[in-house]
Amino acid sequence: RQIWMDFAYVLLDPPCLIANHPTPIFALPQEDAKKLGYLSTYDSLRVIGAVDDYYIVSCEAAAGFVKKE
């Protein structure tokens, strides 16, 4: 069985976001959105994109939003 993926959806070696302090991960790119969790200081997640003032991060088979500093 073969699985095909569109190259546009594959990120090779995406950058990491490293938290400088406890940082919330939001469900949507807005501060009043539901919080999915928090990054502890020095924790890291892969950045898979950006929208406005937020990074889109990959977290446990889902995506979340972290405010840019």
Short mmCIF file of the C-alpha atoms (twelve columns), coordinates in Angstrom:
data_MODEL
# 
_entry.id   MODEL 
# 
loop_
_atom_site.group_PDB 
_atom_site.id 
_atom_site.type_symbol 
_atom_site.label_atom_id 
_atom_site.label_alt_id 
_atom_site.label_comp_id 
_atom_site.label_asym_id 
_atom_site.label_seq_id 
_atom_site.Cartn_x 
_atom_site.Cartn_y 
_atom_site.Cartn_z 
_atom_site.pdbx_PDB_model_num 
ATOM 1  C CA . ARG A 1  0.000  0.000  0.000  1 
ATOM 2  C CA . GLN A 2  1.356  3.397  -0.960 1 
ATOM 3  C CA . ILE A 3  0.453  6.738  0.565  1 
ATOM 4  C CA . TRP A 4  0.973  9.901  -1.449 1 
ATOM 5  C CA . MET A 5  1.363  13.343 0.067  1 
ATOM 6  C CA . ASP A 6  1.372  16.689 -1.666 1 
ATOM 7  C CA . PHE A 7  4.808  18.254 -1.195 1 
ATOM 8  C CA . ALA A 8  3.131  21.539 -0.206 1 
ATOM 9  C CA . TYR A 9  2.139  19.893 3.094  1 
ATOM 10 C CA . VAL A 10 5.555  18.524 3.990  1 
ATOM 11 C CA . LEU A 11 7.967  20.647 6.027  1 
ATOM 12 C CA . LEU A 12 11.563 19.545 5.998  1 
ATOM 13 C CA . ASP A 13 13.373 20.487 9.183  1 
ATOM 14 C CA . PRO A 14 10.886 23.115 10.469 1 
ATOM 15 C CA . PRO A 15 12.212 25.619 13.041 1 
ATOM 16 C CA . CYS A 16 11.550 25.235 16.762 1 
ATOM 17 C CA . LEU A 17 9.943  27.728 19.103 1 
ATOM 18 C CA . ILE A 18 11.630 27.667 22.523 1 
ATOM 19 C CA . ALA A 19 9.656  29.252 25.364 1 
ATOM 20 C CA . ASN A 20 11.455 31.920 27.420 1 
ATOM 21 C CA . HIS A 21 8.763  31.685 30.115 1 
ATOM 22 C CA . PRO A 22 5.499  29.765 30.673 1 
ATOM 23 C CA . THR A 23 3.589  30.353 27.434 1 
ATOM 24 C CA . PRO A 24 -0.039 29.495 26.584 1 
ATOM 25 C CA . ILE A 25 -0.959 27.530 23.467 1 
ATOM 26 C CA . PHE A 26 -4.282 28.745 22.028 1 
ATOM 27 C CA . ALA A 27 -6.869 26.923 19.882 1 
ATOM 28 C CA . LEU A 28 -7.258 30.019 17.660 1 
ATOM 29 C CA . PRO A 29 -4.972 32.971 16.891 1 
ATOM 30 C CA . GLN A 30 -6.517 35.258 19.516 1 
ATOM 31 C CA . GLU A 31 -5.841 35.818 23.218 1 
ATOM 32 C CA . ASP A 32 -9.414 35.111 24.342 1 
ATOM 33 C CA . ALA A 33 -9.446 31.688 22.614 1 
ATOM 34 C CA . LYS A 34 -9.519 28.406 24.513 1 
ATOM 35 C CA . LYS A 35 -6.111 27.427 25.893 1 
ATOM 36 C CA . LEU A 36 -4.946 23.994 24.798 1 
ATOM 37 C CA . GLY A 37 -2.084 23.956 27.282 1 
ATOM 38 C CA . TYR A 38 1.127  25.711 28.238 1 
ATOM 39 C CA . LEU A 39 4.756  25.505 27.258 1 
ATOM 40 C CA . SER A 40 7.061  25.473 30.269 1 
ATOM 41 C CA . THR A 41 10.237 27.553 30.201 1 
ATOM 42 C CA . TYR A 42 12.716 26.042 27.693 1 
ATOM 43 C CA . ASP A 43 10.108 23.636 26.229 1 
ATOM 44 C CA . SER A 44 9.997  23.625 22.436 1 
ATOM 45 C CA . LEU A 45 7.524  22.933 19.633 1 
ATOM 46 C CA . ARG A 46 7.926  22.868 15.854 1 
ATOM 47 C CA . VAL A 47 6.719  25.988 14.019 1 
ATOM 48 C CA . ILE A 48 4.658  24.976 10.976 1 
ATOM 49 C CA . GLY A 49 3.463  28.427 9.934  1 
ATOM 50 C CA . ALA A 50 2.400  31.882 11.055 1 
ATOM 51 C CA . VAL A 51 -0.715 34.028 10.978 1 
ATOM 52 C CA . ASP A 52 -0.772 37.676 12.055 1 
ATOM 53 C CA . ASP A 53 0.898  37.902 15.500 1 
ATOM 54 C CA . TYR A 54 0.907  34.133 16.127 1 
ATOM 55 C CA . TYR A 55 3.054  31.141 15.267 1 
ATOM 56 C CA . ILE A 56 1.242  27.972 14.266 1 
ATOM 57 C CA . VAL A 57 2.861  25.137 16.203 1 
ATOM 58 C CA . SER A 58 2.616  21.378 15.959 1 
ATOM 59 C CA . CYS A 59 1.591  19.814 19.255 1 
ATOM 60 C CA . GLU A 60 0.677  16.140 19.638 1 
ATOM 61 C CA . ALA A 61 -0.862 15.542 16.196 1 
ATOM 62 C CA . ALA A 62 -2.742 18.848 16.322 1 
ATOM 63 C CA . ALA A 63 -1.983 22.500 15.681 1 
ATOM 64 C CA . GLY A 64 -2.069 25.359 18.160 1 
ATOM 65 C CA . PHE A 65 -1.192 29.046 18.192 1 
ATOM 66 C CA . VAL A 66 1.484  30.794 20.242 1 
ATOM 67 C CA . LYS A 67 1.718  34.592 20.356 1 
ATOM 68 C CA . LYS A 68 4.894  36.004 18.819 1 
ATOM 69 C CA . GLU A 69 7.113  38.018 21.128 1 
# 
